[in-house]
Amino acid sequence: MGSSTEKVTKLHLQAFGFSDYVIKQLIKGLNAASTNNGLKEYISSDIKTSVEKRLANCRIQAENQENFKVF
């Protein structure tokens, strides 16, 4: 890639242990930066911001909180 911006796909998020439901919640409202082999790529800083918003919610289960903190 010629860009210095790091991008993340759904497969990357699954590797961190996020469920499909959580991934949908994280990318909700985000615009895909590009598409690579049919997978939408999102800018990692946008995903990080979305994760921080989810962590601020006190109703998030402990297992998901641990996955968010690892990310």
Protein Blocks (a to p, Z undefined) as FASTA:
>chain_A
ZZfbdcddfklmmmnopafklmmmmmgopacfbdeehiacddfklmmmmmmmmmmpmkbc
fklmmmmmmZZ
